[in-house]
Amino acid sequence: MLGSTGVVPHRLRWSRQLRRVTHSAVVVAGALCVALIVAVAVFMFFSYFGLVGTFAGLALAHTALATPFVVITVTSTLTSFDWTLQRAAQGLGATPFFAFRRVILPLILPGVITGALFAFVTSFDEVVVALFLSSAEQRTLPKQMFSGIREMISPTITAAATVQVAFSVCFLIGVELLRRRSERLRGMVPT
């Protein structure tokens, strides 16, 4: 949390409270009954604004469910970032955008990619919210699988489940490779 000078960077002062909120959201999102409660609450809230049955409503709900995973991974990466590198780049004449693109982003990229992967997997696996918020024309893969399991067992569902397992294995391998890359960039010996 502290920069290399012992001072909390201005951008990270809010992160402690934000981390508490996002950690509680991740912990609460794990239970099925809570998923139903969240889906009903989102349905009631979105119906007030006319977002039920729309692509925008489904996208907003999935974004809200996946945001805590992104915030947790990116803030944990930012807490270990050495902010003197940004100041050094700007001291050498780099614009803030150039310093971000060439100095900050390459160092925090593993956390950003990991957050994006967690967000994708969370959204990809969410069937309860999709059942509540989507219309008949909006068919997500988990919703199709749920309908197929309810109506009949077919080889298509087995094939889709196999693809999901293979995707999960690839996801875990990717996260491990990103972790090792991050350790290498920081000068640590990979474990």
C-alpha positions in Angstrom: 0.0 0.0 0.0 2.9 2.3 0.7 5.0 3.7 -2.1 8.8 3.2 -2.0 9.0 6.6 -0.2 6.6 5.5 2.6 3.8 7.8 1.3 0.5 6.4 0.2 0.0 7.4 -3.5 -3.0 9.6 -4.1 -4.6 7.0 -6.5 -4.6 4.3 -3.8 -6.1 6.1 -0.8 -9.6 4.8 -1.7 -8.5 1.3 -2.3 -8.8 0.0 1.3 -12.5 0.8 1.4 -13.1 -0.4 -2.1 -11.3 -3.7 -1.4 -13.5 -4.3 1.7 -16.6 -3.8 -0.4 -15.4 -6.0 -3.3 -14.2 -8.7 -1.0 -17.6 -8.9 0.7 -19.2 -9.0 -2.8 -17.1 -12.0 -3.8 -17.7 -13.8 -0.5 -21.5 -13.2 -0.7 -21.7 -14.2 -4.4 -20.7 -17.8 -3.7 -23.9 -19.2 -2.3 -26.8 -20.3 -4.6 -29.5 -18.8 -2.5 -27.7 -15.5 -2.5 -27.4 -15.8 -6.3 -31.2 -16.1 -6.4 -31.7 -13.1 -4.1 -29.3 -11.0 -6.2 -31.0 -12.1 -9.4 -34.4 -11.1 -8.0 -33.1 -7.8 -6.7 -31.4 -7.0 -10.0 -34.6 -8.0 -11.8 -36.8 -5.7 -9.7 -34.3 -2.8 -10.0 -33.9 -3.3 -13.8 -37.6 -3.6 -14.4 -38.1 -0.1 -12.9 -35.8 1.2 -15.7 -37.1 -1.1 -18.4 -33.9 -3.0 -18.8 -35.3 -6.5 -18.3 -35.2 -8.5 -21.5 -32.6 -6.2 -23.1 -29.0 -6.8 -24.1 -28.0 -3.7 -22.1 -29.6 -5.0 -18.9 -28.0 -8.4 -19.3 -24.6 -6.8 -19.9 -24.9 -4.4 -17.0 -25.8 -7.2 -14.6 -22.9 -9.4 -15.7 -20.6 -6.3 -15.4 -21.8 -5.7 -11.9 -21.2 -9.3 -10.9 -17.7 -9.5 -12.4 -16.4 -6.1 -11.3 -15.3 -7.2 -7.8 -13.0 -9.8 -9.3 -11.3 -7.2 -11.5 -11.0 -4.7 -8.7 -9.4 -7.2 -6.4 -6.8 -8.4 -8.8 -5.9 -5.0 -10.2 -5.6 -3.3 -6.8 -3.5 -6.1 -5.5 -1.2 -5.6 -8.4 -1.2 -1.8 -7.9 -0.3 -2.1 -4.3 3.0 -3.7 -5.1 3.8 -1.3 -8.0 6.8 1.0 -7.5 5.4 4.5 -8.2 8.9 6.0 -8.5 9.0 4.4 -11.9 6.2 6.6 -13.1 7.7 9.7 -11.6 11.1 8.7 -13.3 9.4 8.3 -16.6 7.7 11.7 -16.3 10.9 13.3 -15.1 12.5 12.1 -18.3 9.9 13.9 -20.3 7.2 11.2 -20.9 3.6 12.4 -21.0 1.3 10.7 -18.4 -0.3 8.6 -21.2 3.1 7.5 -22.5 4.3 6.7 -19.0 1.2 4.7 -18.4 1.4 2.8 -21.7 5.1 2.1 -21.6 5.9 1.8 -17.9 2.9 1.1 -15.7 0.8 -1.1 -18.0 3.5 -3.7 -18.8 4.1 -4.2 -15.1 0.5 -4.4 -14.0 -0.6 -6.4 -17.1 -0.7 -9.8 -15.4 -3.1 -8.4 -12.8 -5.3 -6.8 -15.5 -5.4 -10.0 -17.6 -6.1 -12.1 -14.6 -9.0 -9.8 -13.6 -10.3 -10.0 -17.2 -10.2 -13.8 -17.1 -11.9 -14.0 -13.8 -14.6 -11.5 -15.0 -15.1 -13.6 -18.2 -15.4 -16.9 -16.3 -17.8 -15.4 -13.8 -20.0 -14.0 -16.5 -19.7 -17.2 -18.6 -20.8 -19.3 -15.6 -23.8 -17.1 -14.5 -27.0 -18.8 -15.3 -29.4 -17.5 -12.6 -29.1 -13.8 -13.6 -29.4 -14.8 -17.3 -32.6 -16.7 -16.6 -34.1 -13.7 -14.8 -33.0 -10.9 -17.1 -32.8 -12.3 -20.6 -35.6 -12.5 -23.1 -36.4 -15.6 -25.3 -34.1 -14.2 -28.1 -31.1 -13.8 -25.7 -29.6 -17.3 -25.3 -26.4 -17.6 -23.3 -24.5 -20.9 -23.3 -25.2 -21.6 -19.5 -28.9 -20.8 -20.1 -29.0 -23.2 -23.1 -27.3 -25.9 -21.0 -29.7 -25.4 -18.1 -32.7 -25.7 -20.5 -31.2 -28.7 -22.2 -30.6 -30.5 -18.8 -34.2 -29.8 -17.7 -35.7 -31.0 -20.9 -33.5 -33.8 -22.0 -29.9 -35.0 -21.8 -28.2 -34.7 -25.1 -24.6 -35.2 -26.3 -24.4 -31.5 -27.1 -24.6 -30.7 -23.3 -21.9 -33.2 -22.6 -19.7 -31.7 -25.3 -20.3 -28.2 -24.0 -19.4 -29.3 -20.5 -16.2 -30.9 -21.8 -15.3 -27.7 -23.5 -15.9 -25.8 -20.3 -13.7 -28.1 -18.3 -10.9 -27.8 -21.0 -11.4 -24.0 -20.8 -11.0 -24.0 -17.0 -7.8 -26.0 -17.3 -6.4 -23.6 -19.9 -7.5 -20.7 -17.7 -5.6 -22.1 -14.7 -2.5 -22.7 -16.8 -2.8 -19.1 -18.1 -3.1 -17.7 -14.6 0.0 -19.7 -13.5 2.0 -18.4 -16.4 1.0 -14.9 -15.7 2.0 -15.3 -12.0 5.4 -16.6 -13.1 5.8 -13.7 -15.6 4.9 -11.2 -12.9 7.5 -12.7 -10.5 10.1 -12.7 -13.2 9.4 -9.0 -14.0 9.8 -8.1 -10.3 13.1 -10.0 -10.1 11.8 -12.8 -7.9 12.6 -16.4 -8.3 9.5 -18.3 -9.5 8.2 -21.0 -7.2 
